[in-house]
Amino acid sequence: MREAYIIDTCRTPRGIGKPGKGALSHMHPQNVGATVLKALKERNNLDTSTVDDIIWSTSTQEGKQAADLGRMAALVAGYDVRASGTTLDRFCGGGITAVNLAAGSVLSGMEDCVVAGGTELMSYQQILAAQRAEFGIEPRVIGSHNEVLDALHPQSNQGVCADAIAAIEGIGREDLDALALESQRRADRAIREGRFDRSVVPVYNPDGSLALDHEEFPRPETTAEGLSSLKPSFQVVADVDLGNGRTWRKQIQRVYSDLQFEAVHHPGNSSGVVDGAGAILLTSKDYAEKHGLKPRARIVAYANLGDCPTLMLNAPVPAARKVLQKAGLTVDDIDLWEINEAFAVVAEKFIRDLKLDREKVNVNGGSIALGHPIGATGAMLIGTILDELERTDGRYGLVTMCAGGGMAPAIIIERLT
């Protein structure tokens, strides 16, 4: 039986995702992606002529982030021209999906060495949005303007969805803020104790000067009082006229007709807007032995699942159950969990529905504290959970996250001694 091994993982620090303010916002996305690809090459003495493929995730594939970023970043990183590359989009879930597809290629026996990961400069997304506005181009939204599709599966703004789910689940703002505060506390502890040091690699400018070598987004000074004072972000958004009498609130109420909800999410309990990249090196057993590489983990199982596109954010729980079933494991077998903190309610609902021990979930903080560079986050989380399994002598880790359109990929890895 073939195995798909994780040999190494690395990621950039996350830079603030605002044009002109974040340390990575001036860089070309290809250079940011090349940073982690180059690091994998150098850290593992990787003969890149033997890399079968590079599977990359980038959600906003426009402008500088278009044109197959996986391939272009590999060329910038000095990979052999025989190392092919492709780029995919599963919204927020793309980073996990890239790793899952890479694992599948190795498990099938068709490929022996694949690099998977992703890049997202959310600061560049804001530049694109400004350009669209200047030229009167309709913004890209996670939804549909196709009348047939919209009638069958109305979709909504993600933040409005988060507020709606909180109302359905009876989760109040106080609990959401408590989760956000804990995310900041745990991230601060992880940074001070060097828990990310093995994976984080500095980013350099093309001229060789240092661009970023530390996490730029966390706010360790956050307090419960400060969070409680923040104004909800999606109260006005929920009722913006989308045309033809539609609003995001009405989109949800077309399916959940009796649902009334208030805005409870704000910048302090929602994922941070950041820039960054992450990458993972996967190989077969034969390749690892031939090239003297020591596997750190193996892929146990992976799964994908779709759920209600109207609420959009609820697929992680059923996806986790599906991947557990595929692996022949139970909730109690999992030592560590990473559920992306897209919004506080996503992680809170995940913990409650699966009845998880909070001390095993997002133990080093999550995207609320560290930020969520859409296409890169999944690969980053897999690296984070592997580092922590090694630090704590754990065995199994499960990673999942919600994605636009009501989807969630999931993966279980096993640390190898």
C-alpha positions as CSV (number, residue, x, y, z in Angstrom):
1,M,0.0,0.0,0.0
2,R,1.4,3.4,-1.0
3,E,1.8,6.3,1.4
4,A,1.9,10.0,0.9
5,Y,4.4,11.6,3.2
6,I,4.8,15.2,4.4
7,I,8.6,15.9,4.3
8,D,8.6,19.5,5.2
9,T,6.4,22.6,5.5
10,C,7.1,26.3,5.6
11,R,5.3,29.6,5.4
12,T,5.9,33.3,5.4
13,P,4.9,35.5,8.3
14,R,1.6,37.2,7.6
15,G,1.8,40.8,6.6
16,I,-1.1,43.3,7.1
17,G,-3.2,43.2,4.0
18,K,-3.6,46.9,3.3
19,P,-1.9,48.6,0.3
20,G,1.0,50.7,1.5
21,K,0.7,49.6,5.1
22,G,1.6,45.9,5.1
23,A,5.2,44.8,4.8
24,L,4.4,42.5,1.9
25,S,1.9,44.7,0.1
26,H,4.4,46.2,-2.3
27,M,5.7,42.8,-3.5
28,H,4.7,40.8,-6.5
29,P,2.7,37.7,-5.5
30,Q,5.1,35.5,-7.5
31,N,7.9,36.6,-5.3
32,V,6.0,35.9,-2.1
33,G,5.1,32.4,-3.4
34,A,8.7,31.9,-4.5
35,T,9.9,32.6,-1.0
36,V,8.4,29.4,0.4
37,L,9.2,27.3,-2.7
38,K,12.8,28.4,-2.5
39,A,12.9,27.6,1.2
40,L,11.6,24.0,0.7
41,K,14.2,23.5,-2.0
42,E,17.1,24.7,0.1
43,R,16.0,23.2,3.5
44,N,15.7,19.7,1.9
45,N,18.4,19.9,-0.7
46,L,15.6,19.2,-3.2
47,D,16.5,18.3,-6.7
48,T,13.7,20.3,-8.4
49,S,14.1,18.4,-11.7
50,T,12.4,15.5,-9.8
51,V,9.4,17.5,-8.7
52,D,6.5,16.1,-10.7
53,D,4.1,19.0,-10.1
54,I,3.4,22.1,-8.0
55,I,-0.2,22.4,-7.1
56,W,-1.0,26.0,-5.9
57,S,-4.0,27.8,-4.5
58,T,-4.9,31.4,-5.2
59,S,-8.4,32.6,-4.8
60,T,-8.3,35.9,-6.6
61,Q,-6.7,35.0,-9.9
62,E,-6.7,38.4,-11.5
63,G,-4.0,40.8,-12.5
64,K,-0.7,40.0,-10.8
65,Q,-2.2,36.9,-9.2
66,A,-3.3,35.5,-12.5
67,A,-1.3,33.5,-15.1
68,D,-0.8,30.2,-13.1
69,L,0.9,31.6,-10.0
70,G,2.2,28.1,-9.0
71,R,4.2,27.7,-12.2
72,M,5.5,31.3,-12.2
73,A,6.5,31.3,-8.6
74,A,8.4,28.1,-9.1
75,L,10.4,29.7,-12.0
76,V,11.1,32.7,-9.8
77,A,12.3,30.4,-7.1
78,G,14.8,28.8,-9.4
79,Y,13.1,25.5,-9.9
80,D,14.1,23.3,-12.8
81,V,11.9,24.0,-15.8
82,R,10.8,20.3,-15.7
83,A,8.9,21.1,-12.4
84,S,5.4,21.7,-13.8
85,G,2.8,23.8,-11.9
86,T,-0.9,24.5,-11.8
87,T,-3.1,26.9,-9.8
88,L,-6.6,26.2,-8.4
89,D,-9.4,28.1,-6.6
90,R,-11.7,26.7,-3.9
91,F,-12.1,30.1,-2.3
92,C,-10.8,29.8,1.3
93,G,-10.4,26.0,1.1
94,G,-7.9,26.1,-1.7
95,G,-4.8,25.6,0.4
96,I,-6.1,22.3,1.9
97,T,-7.4,21.2,-1.5
98,A,-3.9,21.7,-3.1
99,V,-2.4,19.4,-0.4
100,N,-5.2,16.9,-0.9
101,L,-4.8,16.7,-4.6
102,A,-1.0,16.4,-4.2
103,A,-1.5,13.6,-1.7
104,G,-3.9,11.9,-4.1
105,S,-1.4,12.1,-7.0
106,V,1.2,10.4,-4.8
107,L,-1.2,7.8,-3.4
108,S,-2.3,6.8,-6.9
109,G,1.3,6.1,-7.9
110,M,1.2,8.5,-10.8
111,E,3.6,11.0,-9.1
112,D,6.3,10.7,-6.5
113,C,7.2,14.3,-5.5
114,V,4.7,17.1,-5.4
115,V,4.8,20.5,-3.8
116,A,1.5,22.0,-2.6
117,G,0.6,25.3,-1.2
118,G,-0.8,28.8,-1.9
119,T,-0.3,32.5,-2.1
120,E,-2.7,35.4,-1.4
121,L,-2.0,39.1,-1.2
122,M,-5.2,40.5,0.1
123,S,-3.8,43.9,-0.1
124,Y,-3.7,43.4,-3.9
125,Q,-7.4,42.5,-3.8
126,Q,-8.1,46.0,-2.5
127,I,-6.1,47.5,-5.3
128,L,-8.2,45.4,-7.8
129,A,-11.4,46.6,-6.1
130,A,-10.4,50.2,-6.4
131,Q,-9.5,49.7,-10.1
132,R,-12.9,48.1,-10.7
133,A,-14.7,51.0,-9.0
134,E,-12.7,53.5,-11.1
135,F,-13.7,51.9,-14.4
136,G,-17.3,51.0,-13.3
137,I,-16.7,47.2,-13.3
138,E,-19.0,45.2,-11.2
139,P,-17.1,43.7,-8.2
140,R,-16.6,39.9,-7.9
141,V,-18.8,38.6,-5.2
142,I,-19.3,35.1,-3.7
143,G,-22.8,34.7,-5.1
144,S,-24.6,34.4,-8.3
145,H,-26.3,36.7,-10.8
146,N,-27.6,33.7,-12.8
147,E,-31.4,33.8,-12.3
148,V,-31.8,30.0,-12.5
149,L,-28.9,29.2,-10.1
150,D,-29.9,32.0,-7.8
151,A,-33.5,30.7,-7.6
152,L,-32.3,27.2,-6.7
153,H,-29.5,28.1,-4.4
154,P,-29.5,31.7,-3.2
155,Q,-26.1,32.7,-1.7
156,S,-25.2,35.4,0.8
157,N,-22.4,37.7,2.0
158,Q,-20.1,35.6,4.3
159,G,-20.2,38.1,7.2
160,V,-24.0,38.2,7.0
161,C,-24.1,34.4,7.0
162,A,-21.9,34.3,10.1
163,D,-24.4,36.6,11.9
164,A,-27.3,34.4,10.7
165,I,-25.7,31.2,11.9
166,A,-25.0,32.8,15.3
167,A,-28.7,33.5,15.6
168,I,-29.8,30.0,14.5
169,E,-27.3,28.4,17.0
170,G,-28.1,30.8,19.8
171,I,-24.5,31.9,20.1
172,G,-24.2,35.4,21.5
173,R,-21.7,38.1,20.9
174,E,-20.1,37.6,24.4
175,D,-19.2,34.0,23.5
176,L,-17.9,35.1,20.1
177,D,-15.7,37.8,21.7
178,A,-14.4,35.3,24.3
179,L,-13.3,33.0,21.5
180,A,-11.6,35.9,19.7
181,L,-9.8,37.1,22.9
182,E,-8.5,33.5,23.5
183,S,-7.3,33.4,19.9
184,Q,-5.2,36.5,20.5
185,R,-3.9,35.1,23.8
186,R,-2.9,31.8,22.3
187,A,-1.2,33.4,19.3
188,D,0.8,35.7,21.5
189,R,2.0,32.8,23.6
190,A,2.9,30.8,20.5
191,I,5.0,33.7,19.1
192,R,6.7,34.4,22.4
193,E,7.5,30.7,22.9
194,G,8.8,30.2,19.3
195,R,6.2,27.6,18.4
196,F,6.1,28.9,14.8
197,D,9.9,29.2,14.3
198,R,10.4,25.9,12.6
199,S,8.1,26.8,9.7
200,V,8.3,30.5,9.3
201,V,10.8,31.8,6.8
202,P,11.6,35.5,6.2
203,V,10.6,37.3,3.1
204,Y,13.2,39.4,1.2
205,N,12.8,42.1,-1.4
206,P,14.2,41.5,-4.9
207,D,17.2,43.7,-4.0
208,G,18.0,41.3,-1.0
209,S,16.8,43.6,1.8
210,L,14.5,42.2,4.4
211,A,10.8,42.7,3.8
212,L,9.2,40.8,6.8
213,D,10.4,38.3,9.4
214,H,7.7,38.4,12.0
215,E,3.9,38.2,12.3
216,E,2.5,41.7,11.6
217,F,-1.2,41.3,12.4
218,P,-1.6,40.0,16.0
219,R,-2.9,42.4,18.6
220,P,-1.8,40.9,22.0
221,E,-3.0,44.1,23.7
222,T,-6.6,43.1,22.9
223,T,-9.1,43.1,25.9
224,A,-12.6,42.0,26.4
225,E,-13.6,45.6,27.0
226,G,-12.0,46.6,23.7
227,L,-13.8,43.9,21.8
228,S,-17.2,44.7,23.3
229,S,-16.8,48.3,22.1
230,L,-16.3,47.5,18.4
231,K,-19.2,48.3,16.1
232,P,-20.7,45.3,14.2
233,S,-19.5,45.1,10.6
234,F,-22.4,43.6,8.8
235,Q,-25.5,45.4,10.1
236,V,-25.6,47.8,7.1
237,V,-24.2,45.3,4.7
238,A,-27.1,42.9,5.3
239,D,-29.6,45.4,4.0
240,V,-27.7,46.9,1.0
241,D,-29.8,47.0,-2.1
242,L,-28.4,44.4,-4.6
243,G,-31.0,45.2,-7.2
244,N,-34.4,43.8,-8.0
245,G,-35.4,44.2,-4.4
246,R,-32.7,41.8,-3.1
247,T,-30.6,42.2,0.0
248,W,-28.3,39.8,1.6
249,R,-30.7,39.5,4.5
250,K,-33.6,38.7,2.1
251,Q,-31.4,36.1,0.3
252,I,-31.1,34.2,3.6
253,Q,-34.8,34.7,4.5
254,R,-35.8,33.2,1.1
255,V,-34.7,29.9,2.6
256,Y,-35.0,30.6,6.3
257,S,-38.2,32.6,6.2
258,D,-38.7,33.1,9.9
259,L,-35.1,33.9,10.8
260,Q,-34.5,37.3,12.4
261,F,-30.9,38.1,13.2
262,E,-28.7,41.0,14.3
263,A,-25.0,41.7,13.5
264,V,-22.6,40.3,16.1
265,H,-19.4,40.0,14.1
266,H,-16.9,42.8,13.8
267,P,-13.1,43.2,13.0
268,G,-12.1,41.8,16.4
269,N,-13.9,38.5,16.1
270,S,-13.5,37.9,12.3
271,S,-10.5,36.7,10.4
272,G,-7.8,39.3,9.7
273,V,-7.0,40.6,6.2
274,V,-3.4,39.7,5.5
275,D,-0.8,38.7,2.9
276,G,1.2,35.5,2.8
277,A,2.2,32.1,1.4
278,G,2.7,28.6,2.6
279,A,4.0,25.4,1.0
280,I,4.3,21.6,1.8
281,L,6.6,19.0,0.3
282,L,4.9,15.6,-0.2
283,T,6.6,12.5,-1.5
284,S,6.1,8.7,-1.9
285,K,8.0,6.3,0.4
286,D,10.3,5.2,-2.4
287,Y,11.2,8.8,-3.3
288,A,11.9,9.7,0.4
289,E,14.2,6.7,0.8
290,K,16.0,7.2,-2.5
291,H,16.7,10.9,-1.7
292,G,17.5,10.5,2.0
293,L,14.4,12.5,3.2
294,K,12.9,11.8,6.6
295,P,9.1,12.0,6.6
296,R,7.5,14.0,9.3
297,A,3.9,12.9,8.8
298,R,1.7,10.8,6.5
299,I,-1.6,11.7,5.0
300,V,-4.3,9.5,6.6
301,A,-7.4,10.6,4.8
302,Y,-8.9,13.6,3.1
303,A,-12.4,14.6,2.1
304,N,-14.6,17.3,0.5
305,L,-18.1,18.2,1.3
306,G,-20.7,20.8,0.2
307,D,-23.4,22.2,2.4
308,C,-26.1,24.9,2.3
309,P,-24.8,27.7,0.0
310,T,-27.3,30.1,1.6
311,L,-25.6,29.9,5.0
312,M,-22.3,29.1,3.3
313,L,-20.1,28.5,6.4
314,N,-21.5,25.3,7.9
315,A,-19.7,22.6,6.0
316,P,-16.7,22.0,8.3
317,V,-18.6,19.9,10.8
318,P,-20.0,17.4,8.3
319,A,-16.6,17.4,6.4
320,A,-14.8,16.6,9.7
321,R,-17.2,13.7,10.3
322,K,-16.7,12.4,6.7
323,V,-13.0,12.4,6.9
324,L,-13.0,10.7,10.3
325,Q,-15.2,8.0,8.8
326,K,-12.8,7.6,5.9
327,A,-9.9,7.3,8.3
328,G,-11.7,4.8,10.6
329,L,-11.1,7.2,13.5
330,T,-13.3,9.0,16.1
331,V,-13.3,12.4,17.6
332,D,-11.5,11.0,20.6
333,D,-8.6,9.8,18.4
334,I,-7.7,13.3,17.3
335,D,-5.0,15.0,19.3
336,L,-5.2,18.4,17.7
337,W,-7.7,20.3,15.6
338,E,-7.4,23.3,13.3
339,I,-10.6,24.9,12.3
340,N,-10.1,28.2,10.4
341,E,-11.5,31.1,12.3
342,A,-13.1,32.8,9.3
343,F,-15.6,34.2,11.8
344,A,-15.8,33.4,15.5
345,V,-19.1,31.6,15.0
346,V,-17.5,29.0,12.6
347,A,-15.0,27.8,15.2
348,E,-17.5,28.1,18.1
349,K,-20.1,26.0,16.3
350,F,-17.5,23.5,15.3
351,I,-16.4,23.0,18.9
352,R,-19.9,22.7,20.2
353,D,-21.3,20.4,17.5
354,L,-18.4,17.9,17.8
355,K,-18.2,18.4,21.6
356,L,-14.5,19.1,21.5
357,D,-12.0,19.8,24.3
358,R,-11.2,23.5,23.7
359,E,-7.6,22.8,24.8
360,K,-7.1,20.7,21.6
361,V,-8.6,23.3,19.1
362,N,-6.5,26.1,17.5
363,V,-4.1,25.8,20.4
364,N,-1.8,28.5,18.9
365,G,-4.5,30.9,17.9
366,G,-6.2,31.2,14.6
367,S,-7.0,33.5,11.8
368,I,-8.7,36.0,14.1
369,A,-5.4,36.8,15.7
370,L,-3.0,35.8,12.9
371,G,-4.9,36.6,9.7
372,H,-6.4,34.6,6.8
373,P,-4.5,34.9,3.5
374,I,-7.3,33.1,1.6
375,G,-5.6,30.7,-0.8
376,A,-2.6,30.1,1.5
377,T,-4.3,29.5,4.8
378,G,-5.0,25.8,4.4
379,A,-1.4,24.9,3.8
380,M,-0.3,27.2,6.7
381,L,-2.7,25.4,9.0
382,I,-1.5,22.0,8.0
383,G,2.1,23.1,8.8
384,T,1.0,24.6,12.1
385,I,-0.7,21.4,13.3
386,L,2.3,19.3,12.3
387,D,4.7,21.5,14.2
388,E,2.4,21.3,17.3
389,L,2.0,17.5,17.0
390,E,5.7,17.2,17.1
391,R,6.1,19.7,20.0
392,T,3.5,17.9,22.1
393,D,4.2,14.3,21.0
394,G,0.7,14.0,19.5
395,R,-0.3,11.5,16.8
396,Y,-3.3,12.7,14.8
397,G,-4.3,16.1,13.6
398,L,-7.4,17.2,11.7
399,V,-7.6,20.4,9.6
400,T,-10.7,21.8,8.0
401,M,-12.2,25.2,7.0
402,C,-15.3,26.7,5.5
403,A,-15.2,27.9,1.9
404,G,-17.3,30.1,-0.3
405,G,-20.3,28.5,-2.0
406,G,-21.0,26.3,1.1
407,M,-18.0,23.9,1.0
408,A,-15.3,22.5,3.2
409,P,-12.2,20.3,2.5
410,A,-10.7,18.4,5.4
411,I,-7.6,16.4,6.0
412,I,-6.2,14.1,8.7
413,I,-2.4,13.7,9.1
414,E,-0.4,11.4,11.4
415,R,2.9,12.5,12.9
416,L,5.7,10.0,12.3
417,T,8.3,9.3,15.0
